[in-house]
Amino acid sequence: MRGLIIVVVSSIFWVSCQSSDTTDGTTLKDTSNIDSTVTNVATQYGYCMDSFNIDSNIVQSNQTVSHFLPDYGITFLDIHQMVEASEGIFDFKKIKADKKYYVISTNDSTHRPVSFIYLSDAIEYVQVTFGDSITVQRIQKPIDTLINIAGGVIESSLWNAFIDNGLSPALVSEYAKLYAWTIDFFGVQKGDFFKVIYEEKFVEGRSVGIGEVKALLFNHGGNDYYCLRYENDTLGGLGYFDEKGESMKKALLSAPLKYRRISSRFSHRRLHPIKRVYRPHHGVDYAAPTGTPVVATGDGTVTFAARAGGAGKMVKIKHNVGRILTKYLHLSKYGKGIRKGTKVKQGQVIGYVGNTGLSTGPHLDYRVYINGKAVDPLGIDIPTLDPIPADHMEQYLRVITPLKDQLDQIKLTPAQSKKDEELS
């Protein structure tokens, strides 16, 4: 389900020819039959249709401005001065193929070039004005910011649930990133559901991306996991927290890689697949293709990066919080610069999935130790970083309670599959 709550409009200087009479008493010609795209361009960039010609084209592969601007009467000297005037504003050496541009010239026998407009992206354009001197401006188009709500039920994966509900890949990526410390989205179940309140940005009626993600909810196995945006200068700026004021950022990520499946879980007595004897397996085996990047689940220092018998190529990291040690076994190779003594950041690649040591196939054996004791990586209560201080909780709850209430009120409608839509 998607819905619109609020519309907030931000705009820039926008010129249009609103009067039908010029200052000298002459009447502008009727433009009602002129192509609407060209009319809109004239209005948007401040050029009246009776006085100017507007040509448009697309940058071709391997073209530079020197290849096409002379076709519109813009001399090489003008182009040189334009490039000089654009220093620090825009690099015309980096124009891209398939981008649209306009050349505006006088509507008389001289066809004198007045302006060159290059649409650098969906939000910004570069406008060059030719006159006694050449000026270059980088201008943002008017942006409409809409606050949307959405929700959906998981049928197969979080990705599919978002896409089936008409939501963008950028939003599902941001959603998954904010829950990276809390939810392992490779382990979601059918019937889990999501809700989200977020900003979407539009230019000329077309979506150009998402803005702030304000509030999220994920229900996994019947449990609600809230993620609420909160900004407070005295607490160091912006952060995301749950309904109890605990930071969404934790000492460890929920998983160290993108994996296909969990092939073996933490156990105090498991039949070893090669030695065929029962022994403890104090880790979680994540099956994944050889070469899959493995990341440090938390900030820390590498204490070991070498071969270790049956563990194959292994990395150990001592973390900065809570006397935590993690191990990454059976790697094919190490990440760039990973060696004993290297300081690593959470999410940094420290190695790649392999099949070294006593292993029956490519996978990562991931292990966590707290105070020297092996713990189940899938079952530990990972300490959070920087929760809301007790003396700020009243203010925090006052801000986030309306967001939480909005999330709770979002109604869910299971997304219809694309196949069902095609059959209807």
Long-range contacts (C-beta under 8 A, 24 or more apart in sequence): 1-149, 1-150, 1-151, 1-152, 1-165, 1-410, 1-411, 1-412, 1-413, 2-148, 2-149, 2-150, 2-165, 2-166, 2-167, 3-148, 3-149, 3-150, 3-410, 4-146, 4-147, 4-148, 4-149, 5-147, 5-148, 5-149, 5-197, 5-406, 6-146, 6-147, 7-144, 7-145, 7-146, 7-147, 8-144, 8-145, 8-146, 8-147, 9-142, 9-144, 9-145, 10-142, 10-143, 10-144, 10-145, 11-142, 11-143, 12-139, 12-140, 12-141, 12-142, 14-44, 14-142, 15-43, 15-44, 15-45, 15-46, 16-43, 16-44, 16-46, 17-42, 17-43, 17-48, 17-49, 41-102, 45-102, 45-104, 45-115, 45-117, 45-127, 47-104, 47-114, 47-115, 50-107, 51-106, 51-107, 52-104, 52-105, 52-106, 52-107, 52-114, 53-104, 53-105, 53-106, 53-107, 53-111, 54-102, 54-103, 54-104, 55-102, 55-103, 55-104, 55-105, 56-100, 56-101, 56-102, 56-103, 57-100, 57-101, 58-97, 58-98, 58-99, 58-100, 58-101, 59-95, 59-96, 59-97, 59-98, 59-99, 59-100, 59-101, 60-97, 61-97, 62-97, 63-95, 63-97, 64-92, 64-93, 64-95, 65-92, 65-95, 65-116, 69-103, 69-116, 72-103, 72-105, 72-113, 72-116, 73-105, 73-111, 73-112, 73-113, 74-103, 74-113, 74-116, 74-130, 78-113, 78-130, 78-134, 81-134, 82-116, 82-128, 82-134, 82-136, 85-128, 85-133, 85-134, 85-135, 85-136, 86-126, 86-128, 86-136, 89-126, 89-136, 89-137, 89-138, 90-118, 90-120, 90-126, 90-136, 90-138, 92-118, 95-120, 122-203, 122-206, 122-208, 123-201, 123-203, 123-208, 141-203, 141-204, 142-203, 143-201, 143-202, 143-203, 143-208, 144-201, 144-202, 144-203, 145-199, 145-200, 145-201, 145-202, 145-211, 146-199, 146-200, 146-201, 146-202, 147-197, 147-198, 147-199, 147-214, 148-197, 148-198, 148-199, 148-200, 149-195, 149-196, 149-197, 149-406, 149-410, 150-195, 150-196, 150-198, 150-410, 151-193, 151-194, 151-195, 151-196, 151-410, 151-411, 151-412, 151-413, 152-193, 152-194, 152-412, 152-413, 152-414, 152-415, 153-191, 153-192, 153-193, 153-412, 153-414, 153-415, 154-188, 154-189, 154-190, 154-191, 154-192, 154-193, 154-194, 155-190, 155-414, 155-415, 155-417, 156-190, 157-185, 157-188, 158-185, 158-188, 158-194, 161-194, 161-415, 162-194, 164-415, 164-416, 164-417, 164-418, 165-415, 168-200, 168-207, 168-209, 168-210, 170-209, 170-210, 171-196, 171-198, 171-210, 171-213, 174-198, 174-210, 174-213, 175-213, 175-216, 178-213, 178-216, 178-227, 178-240, 178-248, 179-216, 179-218, 179-225, 179-227, 179-248, 179-254, 180-253, 180-254, 180-347, 181-248, 181-249, 181-250, 181-252, 181-253, 181-254, 181-382, 181-384, 182-225, 182-227, 182-248, 182-250, 182-254, 183-218, 183-220, 183-225, 183-254, 184-254, 184-255, 184-378, 186-255, 186-258, 186-259, 186-261, 187-262, 188-220, 189-220, 189-221, 192-218, 192-219, 192-220, 192-221, 193-218, 193-219, 193-412, 194-218, 194-219, 195-407, 195-410, 195-412, 197-403, 197-406, 197-407, 214-403, 215-400, 215-403, 215-404, 215-406, 215-407, 216-407, 217-407, 217-408, 226-404, 226-407, 228-400, 228-403, 228-404, 229-403, 230-388, 230-396, 230-399, 230-400, 232-392, 232-395, 232-396, 234-392, 235-386, 235-388, 235-389, 235-392, 236-386, 239-386, 241-387, 241-388, 241-396, 241-400, 243-400, 243-404, 245-387, 245-388, 245-393, 245-396, 245-397, 246-384, 246-387, 246-388, 247-384, 247-385, 247-386, 247-387, 247-388, 248-384, 249-384, 249-385, 249-386, 250-382, 250-383, 250-384, 250-385, 251-298, 251-319, 251-320, 251-321, 251-322, 251-324, 251-382, 251-383, 251-384, 251-385, 252-297, 252-298, 252-319, 252-324, 252-326, 252-346, 252-368, 252-382, 253-295, 253-297, 253-298, 253-346, 253-347, 255-286, 255-297, 255-366, 256-286, 256-294, 256-295, 256-296, 256-297, 256-326, 256-328, 256-364, 256-366, 257-286, 257-288, 257-292, 257-293, 257-294, 257-295, 257-353, 257-364, 258-288, 258-292, 258-293, 259-286, 259-287, 259-288, 259-292, 259-364, 260-287, 260-288, 260-289, 261-286, 261-287, 262-286, 262-287, 263-287, 263-361, 263-363, 265-376, 265-378, 266-374, 266-375, 266-376, 266-377, 266-378, 266-379, 272-358, 273-360, 274-358, 274-359, 274-360, 275-358, 280-374, 282-367, 282-374, 283-327, 283-329, 283-365, 283-366, 283-367, 283-374, 283-377, 284-365, 284-366, 284-367, 284-376, 284-377, 284-378, 285-363, 285-364, 285-365, 285-366, 286-353, 286-363, 286-364, 286-366, 287-361, 287-362, 287-363, 288-353, 288-362, 288-363, 288-364, 289-353, 289-362, 290-332, 290-352, 290-353, 290-354, 290-355, 290-362, 291-332, 291-352, 291-353, 292-352, 292-353, 292-364, 293-335, 293-349, 293-352, 294-328, 294-331, 294-335, 294-349, 294-350, 294-351, 294-352, 294-353, 294-364, 295-346, 295-347, 295-348, 295-349, 295-350, 296-326, 296-344, 296-345, 296-346, 296-347, 296-348, 296-350, 297-326, 297-346, 297-366, 298-324, 298-326, 298-346, 299-343, 299-344, 299-345, 299-346, 300-324, 300-326, 300-343, 300-344, 301-341, 301-342, 301-343, 301-344, 302-338, 302-339, 302-340, 302-341, 302-342, 302-343, 302-344, 302-350, 303-340, 304-340, 305-334, 305-338, 305-339, 305-340, 305-342, 306-340, 307-356, 307-357, 308-357, 309-357, 309-358, 310-357, 310-358, 311-357, 311-358, 311-365, 312-354, 312-355, 312-356, 312-357, 312-358, 312-359, 313-351, 313-354, 313-356, 313-357, 314-357, 315-350, 315-351, 317-344, 317-350, 321-383, 321-385, 322-370, 322-383, 323-370, 323-371, 323-372, 324-368, 324-369, 324-370, 325-368, 325-369, 325-370, 325-372, 326-366, 326-367, 326-368, 326-369, 327-365, 327-366, 327-367, 327-368, 327-369, 328-364, 328-365, 328-366, 329-357, 329-364, 329-365, 329-366, 329-367, 330-354, 330-355, 330-356, 330-357, 330-359, 330-362, 330-363, 330-364, 330-365, 331-356, 331-364, 332-356, 332-362
